[in-house]
């Protein structure tokens, strides 16, 4: 203590680095500046206010609405979607293996549970798995990909099981970030984009390079626009990565096979690492056909399939499963340099492993009940109902919004979102500006306060300057969705009128 | 296409940035250099080889052993520890709520499950939770902390539910990293350390500042040594963080209350943010008393409790639960700047939420069956058996190693590891050097090949130059642990003899 006491009195040299000795070590001024630049609109101020409103309602406050409807996030079960029975049966068996003796569980569920438990350390989902994921589940993922892609081979060594797709996307981006100043890695992302991408790039200190989707052509991809983006980016950074989300989030479009070929060709020409976010691969309502990047890449022949580097992401959170809370997912890496792959495996090992219940859940998604198994009929019935229902709601949403003057909505071809453009009166834009707000944030905040509906403003995803949008999920149950659509429509008319007078 | 074609022929300016157009975008040369510096010995080359050996055995290869025993990692259930019945019953009920109608489940398990489901979106653990974690579980965590700390208040707003403790530790370190060159954040970590810390610091590009634990005094903390470390560090970085693991990993010591006071006083004097890794808080075999940093901090009076910034970490993976696969955990933050706290909440929201099954599991750990509830007796019996068994194995391990000439082992006072010092003949050290290996890596690799026992070399955790150690978990079942200890002892004698001739 005397040593410390003396030092304190005589040698306060640390104050030079740390500022006032009365203040905190960690302040807004002294914290990681990259973290400060992170933004994540899907859970931003609108959601904070929604949570507050829910509390106020619970405490008996009077509002112009009786419940807050959260259409801000793709959280199917929170919106009332029931879990798929087979998935939950197997997970319960894995969690509490005493149930394997229970006659109420079907034999195929038990068989799946036994197989998963066999592959776990100590035959328990409470053990860590291998960092890359449980081996037999990675094999099942590969077989799933092979079936999906018409037999194109998939190697389980290229599969990593992850904590949702978010974890995987962050990990791959982290590998790719290098250089300083004008050699810093640039990452092309679509605008509008899912803000995980912009948030991660801010966190990693990478350069975000925007390419705009063509709203007038159903949010399609546009080669000339990529060209512009990459050419401009080369003036100030080293663009090395191209991120694509298909089906689109927040825009709900499904790109044609031809466009995917264009993407791959462009990536090869421009030497870009391709990141394909395909978490909505079962959510295709247009023609019901999903073209995976992997499949198109291999169909383009060895000139492409042996050179273009691709990471493709999938998740248990979306599609018919909607099991967001389990944080399950996988990625497949193609043409990854073997040395880099070893680095990737090392990197994921630091956090030991993805949650094992999520891995088990993923196994059921990629290895569902077969026609000769007892759970098949129920499973198919439940799965089909969810997807058919989403297709109906996609159509319903498009039609309802396009009937409102000042709302223009592309067809929801896939995923579970709509991203309509809203025309806002200049006076509303000015009013928002006065308050230091984006006009669509002002609009969405007013909607929340007046109708209890929680959306995300387009500015949280990015949009062409001067245009305004919001993202809404189509997940509420049909009857509730109809109410939501009507409330938004009425609000829009009212809002427009208020600021047009 | 023609645009692309022309550009390719005439303007290959991107080759300047990207190197040969034939090579990959992402290579060892062009990847994130920080990731290359990451090392994580607990799952390093030794474990890779162990997995290989297991495969070879399965395929019928003849080895000097019939199974590989993995004593490299604190993975209780992989070593045969049975899950606690109550925890798994409640999780099964949450997973498949149809079981709430089943008479085989006790009423208190059902009541817990109902309460957790009520707090979930759509009453399903398949929904995302709030990013900070489910509110009623955060409240339960606070009450647990209050009971543990003799009534010192805990605010649920200061609790974050996380993906194991690893996730929380990485997140807090990320907030703290700032500056460049001589102002770059320095982080004091013990040597030996748990390599999550060194790996994360490499990843974040922070400066690792080593302080050595005093092996001769049972791995105790030493003020003069911190003083040395921090003073030297100030020459080249800005030391702002002090990380402590109590009970110790890999060293198994429990620090006295007095030492924890010293740590807190030192942190205040030197303006260091305190990170207290307390994931082994139930694993205390010496005097059976755990002194939390939070409690000691508040008992030191407002001069400390209102100023010293502290983040404390806990996990469902260790203690009596050993539920590693669920990746559950929490952190409590004390005296965090409110602006920084908002940044922390924003940052964790980017990955949406920690796995909900892990959150549910944590709720049971902090809110176990009470004496008047039907599951109490079984729960206490199972819990006590695990902890008593570990205490026995701690003693057994210490005694067995200290009986071997050339192995010197401090008492295992807590956690689930021993980190004995091994004396290696100079010839062995030279032989390893020739092979470009650390001597303890060579030793552990030989042990694995000859006896099938997988340990982690001390060099993976850090140790004073010229000393050698290994880390072994005490988790194998007693009968197997006895075999492990005998095999290591025999091997050590044989190895020493081989290189002393």
Interface residues (C-beta under 8 A of the other chain):
Chain A: X1 X3 X4 X7 X8 X13 X14 X17 X18 X21 X24 X25 X26 X27 X28 X30 X31 X32 X33 X35 X36 X38 X39 X40 X42 X43 X51 X73 X75 X76 X77 X78 X79 X80 X81 X83 X88 X89 X91 X92 X95 X96 X99 X102 X104 X120 X121 X122 X124 X125 X126 X127 X128 X129 X130 X131 X163 X164 X166 X167 X170 X174 X175 X176 X177 X178 X183 X195 X196 X199 X200 X203 X223 X224 X227 X234 X238 X240 X241 X265 X266 X269 X270 X271 X272 X273 X309 X322 X323 X324 X325 X326 X327 X335 X336 X337 X339 X340 X343 X346 X347 X349 X350 X351 X352 X353 X354 X355 X356 X357 X358
Chain B: X1 X3 X4 X7 X8 X13 X14 X17 X18 X21 X24 X25 X26 X27 X28 X30 X31 X32 X33 X35 X36 X38 X39 X40 X42 X43 X51 X73 X75 X76 X77 X78 X79 X80 X81 X83 X88 X89 X91 X92 X95 X96 X99 X102 X104 X120 X121 X122 X124 X125 X126 X127 X128 X129 X130 X131 X163 X164 X166 X167 X170 X174 X175 X176 X177 X178 X183 X195 X196 X199 X200 X203 X223 X224 X227 X234 X238 X239 X240 X241 X265 X266 X269 X270 X271 X272 X273 X309 X322 X323 X324 X325 X326 X327 X335 X336 X337 X339 X340 X343 X346 X347 X349 X350 X351 X352 X353 X354 X355 X356 X357 X358
